[in-house]
Amino acid sequence: MKYIEIRNSYVWDGDRISTSVSIRLPDDIARSLEDLAETIERPKTYVIRKAIEEYLKEYADYLIALERLNDKDDRIISDEEMMKLLGIQD
């Protein structure tokens, strides 16, 4: 396992303070990260930050969907009924 440490301890970048994070990655993931960063000509920190941002957005959407699915009071309608409500014709 390769150890990658990202250090930007408490750096002011205009409108917020950045925090440093250290992670351990398996060698294959570390190599993929390095390859991608080189390909797009961006630092590894940029790739990691974008991946985490995207994951957090997707996970938030997942939690909302799960909450709605488990809500016994939330009415579930068919696609035909939804199309009718939206005024979309087949």
C-alpha positions, 0 to 999 in steps of 0.5 A: 500500500502506498501512502499519499499525504496531501498537505495544505494545512489551513491555507486561505484560498480566497473565501475559505480555509483549506484543511490537509488530509492524509490517506492510504491508497492501494498501489493500483489506485495511487498509480491510477490517480497519478496517471489521471493527474498527468493526463489532465495536467492537474495536481493529484489534490485537484483530482482527489478534491473533485472526486470527493465533491462529486461523491458527496453530491451523489451520496446526498442524493442517495440519502434523499432517495432512500429517505423517500423510499422508506417514507410510508406516507409518501405516495408512489405513483406510476410513470403513466400517472406522472406523465399525466400530471405533467401534461406529457402525452404518449 
